[in-house]
Amino acid sequence: MLGLFIEFIGVTAGVLLTTLGLDLFLIPNKIAAGGVSGIAIVVHYLAGAPVGMTMLVLNVPLFLMGIYRLGLKFGFRSLYGTISLSLLVDALAPYMPVLTKDPMLASVFGGVLVGLGLGLVFRFRGTTGGTDLAAAVLRTYTGANVGQLLFLVDAMVVLAAGFAFNSWELGMYALITIFVTAWLIDLVQEGISYAKAFIIISENSDAIAEAVLNQMNRGATALKGRGMYTGADKDVLLVVVNRSQVTVLKDLVHREDPGAFVVMADVHEVLGEGFKPLTKTPR
């Protein structure tokens, strides 16, 4: 029960942030940044229909298709987020000030709020319906990648908005919002990179591993590898360190083997000894 309550609070907070992004920035500035909300913004300015109610109406057939193709569980998991977002957008719109008429500022800050909001919704296992539901349904018919389908649908909405508003500049601003939103969604779900993973291929892997263990107080894992050019077997070291230890590890590897091959990558979350404890996700 506690897990369900936490998910409910998280989805609600995400829906509220998404609503603020739409009402404060995107809707007043005619920025139709893809998806059902973008279609609703276009309809709002062409026909005067409320944005939230239009979103709800557009989601009805998507829900019916989702339940038919993906099962009742999928549809009901999306129900709360979709209905609450649609209702809040219309309920709060009369009380929201227009913070800027600069479309660049509106596209960036609107994208930030919507991205943070949707990221929270997704992180707490909710959805707001829309094109993510449409893409999932289409995938059952076509087998295409969901990400590609989402991009295609969003691109079509942006093009439609450019024609409807007779302004390709607004379409360009909408693209900025889409990229900002996508980046924030990933950031919320994956977290800010706070660690680095090193993959080290060296003839002196034992010496490097010993130095990591004794001098840096970090662990190292040896993976078995084989050079495809030489055919020689060798150990491949995997080492994860905090950002503050990156330079120390690079200097250590250079000292032990200046000819080592090193790959460094961002790590968004590390669970286990020396980092965050591994805990069960609330359900």
C-alpha positions as CSV (number, residue, x, y, z in Angstrom):
1,M,0.0,0.0,0.0
2,L,2.8,2.4,0.8
3,G,4.4,1.8,-2.5
4,L,1.1,2.5,-4.4
5,F,0.7,5.7,-2.4
6,I,4.2,6.9,-3.2
7,E,3.6,6.1,-6.9
8,F,0.3,8.1,-6.7
9,I,2.1,11.1,-5.2
10,G,4.9,10.9,-7.8
11,V,2.5,10.7,-10.8
12,T,0.4,13.5,-9.4
13,A,3.5,15.7,-9.0
14,G,4.6,14.9,-12.5
15,V,1.1,15.7,-13.9
16,L,1.2,19.1,-12.1
17,L,4.6,20.0,-13.5
18,T,3.5,19.0,-17.0
19,T,0.3,21.1,-16.6
20,L,2.4,24.2,-15.6
21,G,4.6,23.7,-18.6
22,L,1.6,23.7,-20.9
23,D,-0.4,26.5,-19.3
24,L,2.5,28.9,-18.5
25,F,4.6,28.6,-21.6
26,L,3.5,26.3,-24.5
27,I,-0.2,27.0,-25.0
28,P,0.0,30.8,-24.7
29,N,2.8,30.9,-27.3
30,K,1.3,28.4,-29.8
31,I,4.1,25.9,-29.4
32,A,2.7,22.6,-30.4
33,A,5.5,20.3,-29.4
34,G,4.2,17.1,-30.8
35,G,1.9,14.5,-29.3
36,V,-1.7,14.8,-28.3
37,S,-1.0,18.0,-26.4
38,G,0.4,19.5,-29.6
39,I,-2.7,18.5,-31.6
40,A,-4.9,19.9,-28.9
41,I,-3.1,23.3,-29.0
42,V,-3.6,23.5,-32.8
43,V,-7.3,22.6,-32.4
44,H,-7.6,25.2,-29.6
45,Y,-6.4,28.1,-31.8
46,L,-8.3,27.0,-34.9
47,A,-11.6,26.0,-33.3
48,G,-11.5,27.4,-29.7
49,A,-11.9,24.0,-28.0
50,P,-10.3,23.7,-24.5
51,V,-6.9,22.1,-24.7
52,G,-7.5,19.6,-21.8
53,M,-10.8,18.4,-23.1
54,T,-9.4,18.0,-26.6
55,M,-6.6,15.9,-25.2
56,L,-9.1,13.7,-23.3
57,V,-11.3,13.2,-26.4
58,L,-8.2,12.3,-28.5
59,N,-7.1,9.8,-25.9
60,V,-10.4,7.9,-25.8
61,P,-9.8,5.9,-29.1
62,L,-6.2,5.4,-28.1
63,F,-7.3,3.9,-24.8
64,L,-9.8,1.6,-26.5
65,M,-7.2,0.4,-28.9
66,G,-4.7,0.0,-26.1
67,I,-7.0,-2.1,-24.1
68,Y,-7.9,-4.2,-27.1
69,R,-4.3,-4.7,-28.3
70,L,-2.4,-4.6,-25.0
71,G,-4.9,-5.7,-22.3
72,L,-6.8,-4.1,-19.5
73,K,-3.8,-3.6,-17.2
74,F,-2.1,-1.4,-19.7
75,G,-5.1,0.8,-20.1
76,F,-5.9,1.3,-16.5
77,R,-2.3,2.1,-15.6
78,S,-2.6,5.1,-17.9
79,L,-6.1,6.2,-16.9
80,Y,-5.2,8.3,-13.9
81,G,-2.4,10.2,-15.5
82,T,-4.3,11.0,-18.6
83,I,-7.6,12.1,-17.0
84,S,-5.8,14.2,-14.3
85,L,-3.6,16.0,-16.8
86,S,-6.6,16.8,-19.1
87,L,-8.6,18.2,-16.2
88,L,-5.8,20.1,-14.6
89,V,-4.8,21.8,-17.9
90,D,-8.3,23.3,-18.3
91,A,-8.9,23.9,-14.6
92,L,-5.7,25.9,-14.0
93,A,-5.5,27.7,-17.4
94,P,-7.7,30.7,-16.3
95,Y,-5.5,31.4,-13.3
96,M,-2.1,31.0,-15.0
97,P,-0.2,34.2,-16.0
98,V,1.6,34.5,-19.3
99,L,5.2,34.6,-18.0
100,T,6.8,35.4,-21.4
101,K,5.9,36.1,-25.0
102,D,9.4,35.3,-26.2
103,P,8.9,31.9,-28.1
104,M,12.5,30.9,-27.4
105,L,12.1,31.3,-23.6
106,A,8.7,29.6,-23.8
107,S,10.0,26.6,-25.8
108,V,12.9,26.0,-23.4
109,F,11.2,26.6,-20.1
110,G,8.0,24.8,-21.3
111,G,10.2,21.9,-22.4
112,V,11.9,21.8,-19.0
113,L,8.7,21.7,-17.0
114,V,7.0,19.1,-19.3
115,G,10.2,17.0,-19.4
116,L,10.5,17.0,-15.6
117,G,6.8,16.2,-15.3
118,L,6.7,13.4,-17.8
119,G,9.9,12.0,-16.4
120,L,8.3,11.8,-12.9
121,V,5.2,10.2,-14.3
122,F,7.2,7.5,-16.1
123,R,9.6,7.0,-13.2
124,F,6.6,6.2,-11.0
125,R,5.1,3.7,-13.6
126,G,2.4,6.0,-14.9
127,T,1.7,7.4,-18.3
128,T,-0.4,10.3,-19.7
129,G,-1.7,8.4,-22.7
130,G,-1.0,10.3,-25.9
131,T,1.5,9.4,-28.5
132,D,3.4,7.0,-26.3
133,L,0.3,4.9,-26.1
134,A,-0.4,5.3,-29.8
135,A,3.2,4.2,-30.6
136,A,2.8,1.1,-28.4
137,V,-0.4,0.2,-30.2
138,L,1.1,0.8,-33.6
139,R,4.0,-1.4,-32.7
140,T,1.7,-4.4,-32.3
141,Y,0.6,-3.9,-35.9
142,T,3.9,-2.9,-37.6
143,G,6.6,-4.2,-35.3
144,A,8.5,-0.9,-35.7
145,N,10.6,0.6,-33.0
146,V,8.5,2.7,-30.5
147,G,11.1,5.5,-30.4
148,Q,11.0,5.8,-34.2
149,L,7.2,5.8,-34.2
150,L,7.1,8.5,-31.5
151,F,9.5,10.7,-33.6
152,L,7.4,10.2,-36.7
153,V,4.2,11.2,-34.9
154,D,5.7,14.2,-33.3
155,A,7.2,15.3,-36.6
156,M,3.8,15.1,-38.3
157,V,2.2,17.2,-35.5
158,V,4.9,19.9,-35.8
159,L,4.5,20.0,-39.6
160,A,0.7,20.3,-39.1
161,A,1.2,23.1,-36.6
162,G,3.5,25.0,-39.0
163,F,0.8,24.8,-41.7
164,A,-2.0,25.7,-39.3
165,F,-0.3,28.7,-37.8
166,N,1.4,29.7,-41.0
167,S,4.7,30.0,-39.2
168,W,7.6,27.6,-39.7
169,E,9.4,29.5,-36.9
170,L,6.9,28.2,-34.4
171,G,7.6,24.7,-35.7
172,M,11.3,25.2,-35.1
173,Y,10.6,26.3,-31.6
174,A,8.4,23.2,-31.1
175,L,11.4,21.1,-32.1
176,I,13.5,22.8,-29.4
177,T,10.8,21.9,-26.9
178,I,10.7,18.3,-28.0
179,F,14.5,17.9,-27.6
180,V,14.5,19.6,-24.2
181,T,11.6,17.5,-23.1
182,A,13.2,14.2,-24.2
183,W,16.5,15.2,-22.5
184,L,14.8,16.0,-19.2
185,I,12.7,12.8,-19.3
186,D,15.9,10.7,-19.6
187,L,17.6,12.8,-16.9
188,V,14.8,12.2,-14.4
189,Q,14.6,8.5,-15.1
190,E,18.3,7.8,-15.3
191,G,19.6,10.5,-12.9
192,I,22.6,12.8,-13.3
193,S,25.8,11.1,-14.1
194,Y,27.9,11.0,-10.9
195,A,30.3,8.1,-11.7
196,K,32.5,6.9,-14.5
197,A,33.0,3.4,-15.7
198,F,36.5,2.5,-17.1
199,I,37.1,-0.4,-19.4
200,I,40.9,-1.0,-19.4
201,I,42.7,-3.4,-21.8
202,S,46.4,-3.7,-20.8
203,E,49.3,-6.2,-20.8
204,N,49.8,-5.1,-17.1
205,S,46.2,-5.6,-16.0
206,D,47.3,-7.3,-12.7
207,A,49.5,-4.4,-11.7
208,I,46.7,-1.9,-12.6
209,A,44.1,-3.9,-10.6
210,E,46.4,-4.1,-7.6
211,A,47.0,-0.3,-7.6
212,V,43.2,0.3,-7.9
213,L,42.5,-1.9,-4.9
214,N,45.4,-0.7,-2.7
215,Q,45.8,3.0,-3.7
216,M,42.3,4.0,-4.6
217,N,40.3,1.6,-2.3
218,R,38.1,0.7,-5.2
219,G,37.2,-2.6,-6.7
220,A,38.2,-4.0,-10.1
221,T,36.7,-6.9,-12.1
222,A,38.7,-8.9,-14.6
223,L,36.7,-10.0,-17.6
224,K,38.1,-12.6,-20.0
225,G,38.8,-11.1,-23.5
226,R,40.6,-12.1,-26.7
227,G,42.1,-9.8,-29.2
228,M,40.6,-10.5,-32.6
229,Y,43.7,-9.3,-34.5
230,T,46.3,-11.1,-32.4
231,G,44.2,-13.9,-31.1
232,A,45.8,-13.5,-27.7
233,D,43.7,-13.9,-24.5
234,K,43.9,-11.1,-22.0
235,D,42.1,-9.7,-19.0
236,V,39.8,-6.7,-19.5
237,L,39.4,-4.6,-16.3
238,L,36.1,-3.0,-15.4
239,V,36.5,-0.2,-12.8
240,V,33.8,2.2,-11.6
241,V,34.9,5.4,-9.7
242,N,33.5,8.7,-8.5
243,R,34.1,11.8,-10.7
244,S,36.7,13.1,-8.3
245,Q,38.8,9.9,-8.9
246,V,38.8,10.0,-12.7
247,T,42.1,11.9,-13.0
248,V,43.7,9.7,-10.3
249,L,42.7,6.5,-12.2
250,K,43.9,7.9,-15.5
251,D,47.3,8.8,-14.0
252,L,47.5,5.4,-12.4
253,V,46.9,3.5,-15.6
254,H,49.4,5.7,-17.5
255,R,52.0,5.0,-14.8
256,E,51.5,1.2,-15.0
257,D,51.1,1.0,-18.8
258,P,51.3,4.1,-21.0
259,G,50.1,1.9,-24.0
260,A,46.9,0.7,-22.3
261,F,43.6,1.0,-24.2
262,V,41.0,2.8,-22.0
263,V,37.3,3.4,-22.6
264,M,35.5,5.8,-20.2
265,A,31.7,6.2,-20.0
266,D,29.2,8.0,-17.9
267,V,27.3,6.0,-15.3
268,H,24.0,7.3,-14.1
269,E,23.4,4.9,-11.2
270,V,25.7,2.5,-9.3
271,L,24.2,0.2,-6.7
272,G,26.3,-1.9,-4.4
273,E,29.4,-1.7,-2.1
274,G,31.1,1.7,-2.2
275,F,28.1,3.4,-3.8
276,K,24.3,3.5,-3.1
277,P,22.8,0.5,-1.4
278,L,20.8,-1.9,-3.5
279,T,17.1,-1.6,-2.4
280,K,13.8,-3.0,-3.6
281,T,11.7,-0.5,-5.7
282,P,8.4,0.2,-3.9
283,R,5.4,-1.4,-5.6
